[in-house]
Amino acid sequence: MIAFDTPILVTRPIFPDINGYKKQLDAIWESQWLSNNGPKHKALEAQLQRFINAPNLSLFNNGTVALQTAIQSLRLQGEVITTPFSFPATTHVLTWNGIQPVFCDIHPQTLTLDPAKIESLITAKTSAILGVHVYGIPCHVQEIEEVASRHGLRVVYDAAHAFTTKVNGLEIAQYGDISMFSFHPTKLFHTGEGGALVYNDSNLKERIDYLKNFGIKNENEVILPGINGKMSELQAAMGLEVLPLVEQEKYKRSKIREVYTRFLSQVPGITVLAVEDNASQSEQYFCIRIDAKAFGLSRNDVYEKLKTFNVFSRKYFYPLISNYPCYSNIASANPAYLPVASQAEHEVLCLPFYGALPLEYVERICKIILSFR
Ligand SMILES: *Cc1c(COP(=O)(O)O)cnc(C)c1O
């Protein structure tokens, strides 16, 4: 097996045609409007709302501030039950809201919050459950809803990986009180940097939109302790150019997924992570699990060896959030309580996955991996 000439990274953002973006810029120069709910912002909000069939949608300057604002808008406090198997932002936003994260173990197949393990973590201080649709694999939304309604808890989803995912024919954001999407360049749909909240309760719209603009109601009234979460016209313009390319990108990624799956799914020691039958793919990541005993090499071995072939995979999500020094002292962060997550963090590997990756390259990456055995 020979190495690639140029580095193959885990993802590559959609870059729309520069002339289209230049036209958007011309219009911005014409309007002399750069931020604060301008024409591009309004257009993107409306287009996205249609695209993912969102009852209510608010754009943000990034997904993290969006999630932080979601928690503020629901007035959550005390403790929130969440997953340690995610990107740092998921837990950090709780801490920034003065909330104690309580880590709950994950389900062995979906690697999302294990609904069977939530109930024993609920205390008088618990105000919500914060789940993550990891790699676009939906949480067990029905079961989580049941637990939440039994205990009067709110449900918030970090849907950063789940743009366009459907569960039981419904858009993913129809589940739970609020869902956050990230439009960072590493995400399928992006606005350079950006994010959104989607929610069913239209009463939240006003509060969320005030919160993302410092709580300013009008020139004379500031009614909430808000933050600056506003998406600029430059970001919105990027989104308007990227959105029409999303379906084609998803199609190309689905073909890449097919090749990876064909080569890797039957290999002893490798498990291809997949959505359950009731859900659709967001095509955000292609992720495998490597059982070191059965495969003969550990995840870390494969990760390191791939680098020597100029292939840069990513160990999402290692280390577990519960193992960061800022959280490891929390009682629920004890790995003994998180056996499934503590095993998964050493086995998962995300492979290069973006529409511009030629299928021959995908085949070659598979053959390189298989040559390690
Ligand atoms: C990307 C990501 C975020 C953060 O979103 P930003 O838009 O980068 O702030 C949060 N959670 C998860 C799971 C993510 O992948």
Ligand as a Chemical Component Dictionary entry (heavy atoms), coordinates in Angstrom:
data_LIG
# 
_chem_comp.id                   LIG 
_chem_comp.type                 NON-POLYMER 
_chem_comp.pdbx_formal_charge   0 
_chem_comp.three_letter_code    LIG 
# 
loop_
_chem_comp_atom.comp_id 
_chem_comp_atom.atom_id 
_chem_comp_atom.alt_atom_id 
_chem_comp_atom.type_symbol 
_chem_comp_atom.charge 
_chem_comp_atom.model_Cartn_x 
_chem_comp_atom.model_Cartn_y 
_chem_comp_atom.model_Cartn_z 
_chem_comp_atom.pdbx_ordinal 
LIG C1 C1 C 0 -19.654 21.573 16.517 1  
LIG C2 C2 C 0 -20.306 21.152 17.779 2  
LIG C3 C3 C 0 -20.702 22.070 18.751 3  
LIG C4 C4 C 0 -20.297 23.517 18.720 4  
LIG O1 O1 O 0 -20.824 24.240 17.704 5  
LIG P1 P1 P 0 -20.088 25.595 17.280 6  
LIG O2 O2 O 0 -20.979 26.096 16.172 7  
LIG O3 O3 O 0 -18.726 25.253 16.804 8  
LIG O4 O4 O 0 -20.100 26.496 18.449 9  
LIG C5 C5 C 0 -21.415 21.607 19.845 10 
LIG N1 N1 N 0 -21.701 20.306 19.989 11 
LIG C6 C6 C 0 -21.316 19.385 19.100 12 
LIG C7 C7 C 0 -21.683 17.966 19.327 13 
LIG C8 C8 C 0 -20.584 19.775 17.977 14 
LIG O5 O5 O 0 -20.132 18.845 17.118 15 
# 
loop_
_chem_comp_bond.comp_id 
_chem_comp_bond.atom_id_1 
_chem_comp_bond.atom_id_2 
_chem_comp_bond.value_order 
_chem_comp_bond.pdbx_ordinal 
LIG C1 C2 SING 1  
LIG C2 C3 SING 2  
LIG C2 C8 DOUB 3  
LIG C3 C4 SING 4  
LIG C3 C5 DOUB 5  
LIG C4 O1 SING 6  
LIG O1 P1 SING 7  
LIG P1 O2 DOUB 8  
LIG P1 O3 SING 9  
LIG P1 O4 SING 10 
LIG C5 N1 SING 11 
LIG N1 C6 DOUB 12 
LIG C6 C7 SING 13 
LIG C6 C8 SING 14 
LIG C8 O5 SING 15 
# 
